[in-house]
Amino acid sequence: MAWQQPPENSLAALVHGMQVSDGVELDLRLSADGELVIYHDTRTADGRFPECEDALSMPNHVCTFDQILAEPDFTDPWLEGSRFACIELKTPHPSSGKTGWMMSGQARTEHMRKMIELVDEALEPLDVGDSSTVIYSFEPRLLKAAERAGSKLRFARLVPYLRPWGNSFVKRIFATPYFIALSLPRLMRLQRNVGAPMLPAALHYLDGARRHMTIGTTVGIQGRQLTNLTRKRKGFPVYVWPAKLRVERALMDAGLTAISDELSPDVTTLPTGEARWLRPATQPLNQEQQNKLDSAVTEHHASVIAELQREVTPWPELSNSEKTVFLKNWSKKWLWERDVDSLMLESTESSMPWEVSRIIGHRGAGRTYGTG
């Protein structure tokens, strides 16, 4: 039977993403009764604000953060299989009455602080690896809220800023001046300067005509523009969304991380013709295995992928010498600036170095429509 995609951010979607790829991205909101609920949209399908509802009154597919952390099929790959989690903290819609409109900076900071403290409290018993989780948000006061919360988690701002109100067109219009002014190299510098471990970046910065709109060096995922990117990155992690299938292999070859909306196990061939490998970080292919995958004819892609899934050793089961070989090759290919000894310190059962190129399931198993 063909695979049926579960609703985005649902328990089933997040378990699927954590099982079949290198990790997941999920969205958190703070419910009226103080629960962290996993939900993306500012309103439910029937027009309610999640922040004004108790967790139990949310749509049936919605789960809480505590529920997903109690699911071994989600936590085991995360804690023991070196998977990664991108956790986005969502700001309430101004009309919800939770943080006000224009003059509401203090209220939004406090709202973020409460969420960060709840995330910290939930993750503390799990002993999550230092380089296996990032918390990010479009909220400009995220870092101030993290400081007030005294959190030891790692944080990154989502830029350009997208307001928590208006449709997609309105949000893009307001974000365009920021997009033009903030080239990808400048965004990387800004993130480095504030101590962020990675840069979440829209695909427009790297693919399509819009990347030429930004002021400064144009970067991309092909040719000279890729060379520019690799030299300026020096291994600084860039997580790209939405990572469409047509650019997925190019993103992998560029050493970037793809946040993908397409995690169907039925997709074994990319539009560009290559066989698809969904765990380039946590089940890495050596050169011989990569050549075997790349040389397979299209009708054999599914069988070769299945064979390699059985044969390729997952990252946590590799010896230190085997991990070192991978890290040296990746470091040389993508000009990482950290030395291998530093990279090995982050190579445990529960984590991999930040620099590693991954495929991450967006909202678990990918975006769906009308489900939050």
Buried (B, 14 or more C-beta within 10 A) or exposed (E): EEEEBBBBBBBBBBBBBBBBBBBBBBBBBBBBEEBBBBBBBBBBEEEBBBBBBEBEBBBEBBBBBBBBBEBEBBBEBBBEBBBBBBBBBBBBBBEBEBBBEEEBEEBBBBBBBBBBBBBBEBBEEEEBBBBBBBBBBBBBBBBBBBEBBEBEBBBBBBBBBBEBBBEEEEBBEBBEEEBEEBBBBBBBBBBEEEEBBBBBBBBBBBBEEBBEEBEEBBBBBEEEBBEBBBEBBBBBBBBBBBBBBEBBBBBBBBBBBBBBBBBBBEBBBBEEEBBBBBBBBBBBBBEEBBEBBBEBEEEEBBEBBEBBEEEBEBBBEBEEEBBBBBBEEBBEEBBBEBEBEEBBEBBBEBBBBBBBBBBBBBBBBBBBEEBB
